[in-house]
Amino acid sequence: MNAIEIAIKMETDAIAFYQEAAQRTSHPVGKKMFLSIIQDEKRHLEALSAIFKGLDISLEDVSPMKRVKTVFEENRQEMLQRIQATDDEMQALKVAMKMEADSVEFYQKAAREAPTEKERRLFERLTEEERQHHAIFSNTYFFLSDTGNWFMWEEHSIVDGGTPWA
C-alpha cells in the first residue's frame, strides 16, 4: 500500500469512529463537534481519492477550529453549566486524540516522502488540519474533565481583570 491508500483507509476509519462517537454522545455540543469533524474527514477522503485517481484537485482552505468554535459559541449558555460526560464519551475523546496524533505523524512522514509536489502539499495541509482536530479534542477533554480550570484558563478575564485583545 502506498501513502495515499493508507491515508484513504485512515480517513475511512476515522469517519466510522466519529460517526459511532456522535451516536453515543449524549451532550448536543459533543455530538455537533464529532459531526463537524466528520465533514472534514469526508473532505480529506474526497481529496485523497481524487489524487489516487490522478485528478488535479486542491483542498479549499478551511479551518476546523473556526467551525468548531462556532458550534461552541452557539451553545455557550449550555456549556456554562457543569457538564458531566460519561466514561464512554471521555474514552471516545481519548481515542480521538490518539487517532489525530497518529494522523499528524503519518501525514508529516508522507509529506516528506511524497513523490509529487501535489501530494506533498496535500499531506502538509492534512497535517495542519489533523493538528487542529487534535487541539479540538484535547480542549474538549480538558473542558469536560475539569470545567472550572478550563474556564479559568480560557477566560483570562477571570484572573487578569480583562483581556487586552477583546
Steps between C-alpha positions, in 0.01 A plus 500: 500500500625846418453807721183611319338158544593492869367855545171404332466209744584726796240759399237232439567352844489848660162573341359172631639559849373859521156397374481239776626754756240755387223241537614408850561856621212630706601865522389704195824703483710184500278348235535812280877496548529140377265570208706804404823299501331235284445765233874580501592133481261448207661793320842347568378168363370666182830682444704185558273297272533761227879496527494121498298511179751746352274803491637850544325633810574745777373515855303809580639693791271426792557520871357223716572719803277781371210265429519331840540835673171598342337184636625587847396863473147400397470286812688716750219517754466122506875469544504734797319234700714230656503223244543140600633287219453126509802273517427392141509862381828567679646180357383600150683832539817320610481270198430798272805686635718194437359453149564863413854494645574186297356669190725803549804274527398298194428807283828667599691192390291467184569866412877447537484193277238619249595421139328810360462862606121463488507211746748682726273807518196282572679313779625826652146641499361181653771517768384847601132407505565187705699716747196722534276197552734381777484844663119495483478158665765587758324823594167319523652230720649765730166683512303187589751365748569828684246764400595746774866512405408502130304822551783646709748423222278593204332802657807699602280784617427303815856540620634801313204735524436502129651388176714757315403353164124525555 
